[in-house]
Amino acid sequence: MRLMEKSGTALGMAVSCAVAASAATCEPRTYCNPLPLPDLPRSVYEIGRTPHRQVSDPTLFRENGTWYVYPSAGFAWSSADDGGTWKAEPNPDGFQGRGPTMAKHRGRYLYMPDTEGTVYAAKSLTGPWTRLGKIALPDGALAPADAMLFSDDDGRLYFYWGCSPTEGIWGCELDADIPCKVVSAPKKLIPFDPVRHPWERHAGLPDVGWLEGAWMMKVGRTYVLVYSAGGAENAAYAMGAYRSDSPLGEFRPQKNNPFFVNPTGFITGTGHGSLVRDERGEWWISYCITVGDQHRFERRIGMDRIVAGA
């Protein structure tokens, strides 16, 4: 399998459950989507609407056999049984940001919970956290919303972001020892291109795409930059990917985009997610699921194992 060169590689896109094989026993196990996350917080999207509870925009993290998910509108949930059950982690710092990111870098964890580029550091995935400062981007760069921190295997640190109607996905290198210090000129890595990629268009708005939710990963020697488009409140919200030999490009769109989309059925709006490889070498994807009952941005989180030929 060449990761993300096939459409429909993620198990459970069009159904409400995901089936994962136990590496130890080879027995199938079934988990429900959306994930049964307890103690959901009040949404960050409450203006003029009935207060409701939601989570979205998940950053997935794997450490010592435990899954952690860091979403918008909350702090963190963890699962020690491969996603069967979850518990809310204590949030003494009161984090409830939007588009968060988490990265392990040079022996500590870096967390960015907000849309302003504020970086925190800790020795543990759940804190306590020390505020390092804000990433100061130069004039002319897109504001640092929907952040993604990527620690490369050579020890260098990169920052990806973007959440706007037409300005695309951006990236730059950060100082590996001072994570809020920019050391390369920010550049646009993925442009909004509705002519060549009509799936990027927001429903009903042909000149608007809302490219957002950047996620970088390295597969072999290839850098794969994932993004979402089409409007987070829409059932056709989806994920696509560009590829490069370098963490800052030049990036080229892969052949099959969007690679993760399901506009009908129970599980829809499958955008703004993250992809992680566990210690067994298996790839997993987490993503948003549109609810839209109390608010048009009301969402939950799904998680599936990626398998070849599904």
C-alpha atoms as one frame of an Amber mdcrd trajectory, in Angstrom:
protein
   0.000   0.000   0.000   1.162   3.511  -0.798  -0.404   5.585   1.941  -3.045
   7.976   0.633  -2.572   7.185  -3.043  -5.803   5.202  -2.983  -9.204   6.734
  -2.450 -11.261   5.116   0.278  -8.366   3.581   2.217  -9.711   4.431   5.664
 -11.920   1.825   7.234 -15.373   2.971   8.253 -15.830   6.125   6.142 -19.409
   5.312   5.278 -20.477   3.391   8.356 -20.925   4.149  12.033 -18.404   1.602
  13.334 -14.736   0.780  12.673 -13.333  -2.729  12.914  -9.719  -3.157  14.012
  -7.765  -6.412  14.229  -5.978  -7.214  17.452  -2.262  -7.600  16.764  -1.976
 -10.001  19.700  -4.946 -12.311  19.043  -5.983 -11.537  15.439  -9.567 -11.344
  16.723 -11.777  -8.571  15.330 -12.914  -5.820  17.651 -15.582  -3.224  16.954
 -15.613   0.364  18.160 -18.282   2.993  17.641 -17.946   6.282  15.814 -18.310
   9.038  16.851 -15.884   8.292  19.679 -17.595   7.975  23.081 -15.740  10.885
  24.677 -17.135  11.672  28.151 -17.581  15.100  29.725 -17.709  17.098  26.505
 -17.185  20.830  27.086 -19.381  23.641  25.898 -18.634  24.615  22.322 -16.513
  27.591  21.293 -19.239  28.293  18.699 -22.126  29.577  20.814 -22.783  33.099
  19.559 -26.512  33.628  19.159 -27.327  29.929  19.523 -28.374  27.452  22.201
 -25.296  26.405  24.215 -24.272  22.896  23.250 -21.404  20.477  23.625 -19.003
  19.483  20.879 -15.407  18.672  19.983 -13.686  18.909  16.592 -10.357  19.286
  14.754  -8.571  16.371  16.473  -4.824  16.011  16.857  -4.160  12.325  17.481
  -1.117  11.193  19.467   0.199   7.766  20.460   2.489   7.199  23.439   3.337
   4.038  25.413   0.344   2.112  24.103  -2.135   4.884  24.891  -4.046   7.089
  22.464  -4.449  10.794  23.186  -6.702  13.134  21.250  -6.480  16.937  21.504
  -9.502  18.685  19.937 -10.888  22.168  19.528 -13.158  23.204  22.426 -11.430
  20.940  24.955  -8.046  19.769  26.239  -7.391  16.023  25.950  -8.919  12.551
  26.175  -6.978   9.309  26.464  -7.643   5.643  25.727  -5.530   2.703  26.906
  -7.602   0.081  25.035  -7.145   1.175  21.398 -10.141   3.487  21.421 -12.664
   1.227  23.132 -13.113   3.568  26.103 -11.910   7.094  26.787 -11.356   9.336
  29.795 -11.088  13.102  30.008  -7.670  14.281  31.196  -7.530  16.985  33.915
  -7.301  20.497  32.488  -5.942  22.709  35.285  -4.736  25.326  32.792  -8.243
  25.745  31.348  -7.236  25.083  27.739 -10.212  25.334  25.383  -8.742  26.579
  22.149  -9.327  26.013  18.447  -7.284  23.962  15.996  -4.727  22.669  18.541
  -1.502  20.801  17.811   0.799  18.562  19.835   4.335  17.402  18.967   7.135
  15.537  20.691  10.344  17.435  20.089  13.800  16.923  21.578  12.573  15.133
  24.678   9.623  17.350  25.566   6.094  17.980  24.347   5.043  21.148  22.547
   1.388  22.161  22.620  -0.298  24.997  20.759  -3.969  25.267  21.809  -5.103
  28.507  20.185  -5.327  30.428  16.921  -2.775  33.022  18.032   0.336  30.827
  17.854   1.002  30.476  21.593   3.428  27.622  22.334   3.566  25.677  25.619
   6.043  22.990  26.713   5.880  20.096  29.186   7.645  16.866  30.109   4.305
  15.033  30.039   1.509  14.873  27.467  -0.903  16.227  30.075   1.305  18.903
  31.636   2.026  20.865  33.746   2.682  23.392  30.993   5.146  26.260  30.683
   4.260  29.095  28.311   7.105  29.714  25.863   5.533  32.611  23.952   3.809
  33.395  20.673   5.148  32.653  17.219   5.831  36.063  15.710   5.128  35.853
  11.987   6.257  38.741   9.754   3.833  41.126   8.110   2.184  39.648   5.042
   1.980  36.101   6.392  -1.373  34.492   7.029  -2.462  34.533  10.688  -1.372
  31.323  12.486  -4.744  29.585  12.775  -5.166  25.775  12.660  -1.571  25.214
  13.689   0.531  22.094  13.161   3.982  21.549  14.676   6.166  18.918  13.007
   9.434  17.638  14.489  11.480  16.013  11.735  13.740  13.027  12.343  16.808
  15.264  11.922  15.764  17.350  14.942  14.512  20.362  12.990  11.116  21.891
  13.773   8.493  23.142  11.320   5.229  25.048  11.604   2.232  24.688   9.259
  -0.994  26.661   9.383  -3.928  28.089   7.448  -7.622  28.743   7.969  -9.019
  31.279   5.518 -11.418  31.537   2.585  -8.772  31.678  -0.166  -5.197  31.978
   1.209  -4.297  28.282   1.382  -1.838  26.424   3.615   1.444  27.997   4.775
   4.656  26.783   6.387   8.005  27.868   7.813  10.861  26.538   9.925  11.124
  27.340  13.637  14.204  27.474  15.830  14.568  23.930  17.165  15.619  25.244
  20.605  13.308  28.280  20.732  10.031  26.967  19.247   8.315  30.340  19.003
  11.143  31.855  16.904  10.723  31.843  13.113  13.947  31.120  11.201  12.720
  30.937   7.597  10.439  33.088   5.498   6.809  31.873   5.635   5.626  30.566
   2.288   2.382  29.386   0.784   2.661  25.613   0.243  -0.842  24.706  -0.949
  -2.872  27.305  -2.867  -6.640  27.371  -3.160  -7.193  26.022  -6.690 -10.942
  25.614  -7.383 -10.458  25.197 -11.135  -8.158  22.157 -10.970  -9.580  20.945
  -7.651 -13.327  21.699  -7.607 -13.783  19.571  -4.475 -12.082  22.393  -2.536
 -15.000  24.745  -3.141 -17.268  25.604  -0.244 -20.816  24.436  -0.937 -22.648
  27.284  -2.680 -19.576  29.547  -2.739 -17.493  28.730  -5.839 -14.798  31.319
  -5.079 -14.286  30.283  -1.443 -12.646  27.105  -0.179 -11.593  27.503   3.453
  -8.411  25.472   3.144  -7.472  24.563   6.716  -6.466  21.804   9.111  -2.858
  21.259   7.989  -1.241  17.982   9.046   2.321  17.004   8.113   3.778  13.497
   8.214   6.778  11.732   6.759   6.261   8.443   4.920   9.629   6.961   4.009
  11.467   9.898   2.432   8.294  11.665   1.312   6.692  14.567   3.158   2.900
  14.390   2.979   0.997  17.586   3.785  -2.683  16.917   4.464  -5.317  19.654
   4.408  -9.094  20.050   4.449 -11.474  22.095   2.329 -15.106  22.581   1.460
 -16.388  24.113   4.703 -16.343  22.415   8.109 -20.130  22.679   8.459 -20.801
  20.803   5.207 -21.299  17.078   4.614 -18.807  17.204   1.701 -16.013  18.559
   3.928 -12.996  16.441   2.998  -9.245  15.857   3.232  -6.686  15.995   0.447
  -2.893  15.775   0.358   0.176  17.199  -1.379   3.617  15.545  -1.504   7.200
  16.764  -1.522  10.801  15.658  -1.024  11.306  18.553   1.402   9.333  19.737
   4.460   8.825  23.151   2.835   8.234  22.040  -0.736   7.789  22.314  -3.611
   4.564  20.376  -2.934   2.559  18.591  -5.622  -1.009  17.304  -5.296  -1.301
  13.531  -5.151  -3.337  11.715  -7.793  -6.385  10.833  -5.732  -7.836  13.860
  -3.956  -9.819  14.099  -1.839  -8.629  10.870  -0.254 -11.091  11.000   2.659
 -14.691  12.083   2.018 -18.188  10.774   2.683 -20.992  13.278   1.941 -23.930
  10.948   2.666 -25.028   8.619   5.440 -24.440   8.794   9.181 -20.721   9.694
   9.105 -20.271  12.881   7.041 -18.083  15.968   6.995 -14.918  13.890   7.432
 -12.344  16.684   7.407  -9.769  18.409   9.627  -8.040  15.391  11.080  -4.683
  13.793  11.741  -2.877  10.586  10.757  -0.589   8.671  13.092   1.377   5.428
  12.921   1.334   3.311  16.085   4.150   1.159  17.491   2.860  -1.839  15.494
   3.354   0.053  12.250  -0.364   0.537  11.625  -1.739   3.871  10.428  -4.755
   5.510  12.067  -6.821   8.542  11.114  -8.960  10.816  13.286 -11.402  13.333
  11.831 -14.490  15.469  12.362 -18.048  14.203  11.980 -20.792  16.698  11.168
 -23.739  16.843  13.596 -25.294  20.269  12.973 -28.227  19.878  15.373 -27.825
  22.792  17.788 -25.370  24.736  15.615 -24.110  24.449  12.050 -20.560  23.832
  13.352 -21.607  21.201  15.882 -19.333  18.183  15.417 -17.927  15.024  16.993
 -14.741  13.000  16.405 -14.211   9.721  14.578 -11.173   7.438  14.463 -10.383
   4.497  12.158  -7.515   2.221  11.266  -6.213   2.637   7.712  -5.988  -0.595
   5.763  -4.933  -1.472   2.233  -7.697  -2.152  -0.274 -10.639  -1.215   1.955
